[in-house]
């Protein structure tokens, strides 16, 4: 009798275990498991707004750190014995040194500590090339590109400053403010910065103007400075927006070109036959960042028109606006500078997700940019563009762009 009862009890116990295991397996079946990662574009095809999961967030942080560390290791290895980083000809150069120092200085405290001796030597090189007027240049090099090198040197010093570089920072700031084009009669130049100043012919463009605006803002130029007001006029004349652009015909797209006088993307013809300068991506991101840095409000119509153009041209595959039907490869020109301005501008705008037009898809831009930069990195850690325009076939130009962009993305993916 006792043995029968024991047998019944064992059978009941086994049955309960089978039922329990069945329930657990049902809940763990593949159909019930939520996705734990996002696609290469950062967006789930079925549900574009699906939030990033804990597991994929941790994976993304690891990807960023690994990609940055690998790139930084390569960059450190290019430093010359005098503390500088070389130009395209292998010669010491202020601009390349400044870009490398910004890349290191924008990293983690551990990075700066690990390479503090390298950084100190780089800064020593910069300070040795400071001129009496506060500018930075490499004597004997032509063109001098003083207004290109000075804002980069200023950005490097501000990034690394812990109170010891205040004098060179202030003097460089005063120099930059003083070399802005201030002649209101020169409508195509007014408010901008030229790479070479007044010699031989001033040609202000948004690239160097954007660097100058960035450096002056980071160096603490007061908000009430007339420099910002003049710069705003230059920006308006670079924008495709008839309400504010009093210099040229526009199509009201909100995009930006290189200068009031020129677009590196060329011209396009409107249906009525009117020719306008064609906006493109890197300049439009530079325009968005610049508007925000000169204290134009985020909700201002000029800023919103710029952001709307970017929402309608969102991509990480090319520099939008440069390709043509005949030459689609042109879209790769300036691609890494585009990534740099992409990160700077969207960070300044302050939204983690961009909702694109007209599809209303949600793009966590920093997450997508990290994955793209990781995918494009060379095995030895550098980046390089097969399209040589704007020196992008030179790794010491584009690798700092990528490292700076990764440092900007860091706060958006690690928190």
C-alpha angles and dihedrals in degrees: 000000000000091000091053092051090049091051091051091049092051091049091050090049093050091048091052091051092051092051091047093050091048092054093048093049091051091056091047097048116125092249091061098047115099118227112272098197141036128237125263089271091051093245129099108235093222098041112020092185095053106135119241111261127232092254095050091044090057090046091052092051089052091049091051094048094046093047094047094046092049092049094045092050090054092047094050089053091061096060115119126229093258091058096257132114117234131247126227090289095048094255123134111267137186096216096050090045091051093050091051092049092049088052092054097038093053092055129086124302087251090057092051091047094047092052100032093122091051091048092049091054091048092051090047088057092050094049091048088060096050112122128218092256091055096258127123126227145141106252114233097021115121126235089033094205087198095162090051095047097042098060091046091050089047091051090050093052093046091049092052100033120123094167098293099095101049096116097053090041093054094045093048089048091052091047093052094047089050097052096053111118103261103173107112090197090066095072095173092053107029115122096010136102127237123211092234103030117223096335120120101342124341114235109172113199135181094246096063091032089056091051090049093049091048092049094046092048093048090046091056104251103180117260092235093059114125086224089079093049093052091046090053090057090052091049092050090053090052092052126090094233121116096198092066105017106089095171109064146008115277140183095221096242092136093230127129137237132200096266140339086267103043148027119202085211091059126225135316129204121233122219090262091055096257114142119221135176110265117238121222140190108259092048092046092053088047088051093051092049092045094051090053093045093052088056100257105154118254091237094049112122091240092056093043092050089053093048091047091056089051092049089055094047102040112153142131094198097080146352096274118231097030100082121089130196089248094047113026090167089074087078088074093060113112089003097147095045084051090056089049094052090040090060096041094049100044091045089054091047088056105216120126094206129042116206106212129218137272095358098052092222118159116234121190089208099194093051091049093047093051091053092046094050091047091052092050097047116116119238092255093052103259130110127224137175121224088211105079100200113125091014092288092140086069112087094208088063100047102032093066089047089057095045092049090049091050091051090053091049091050096081092048096052102033097053 
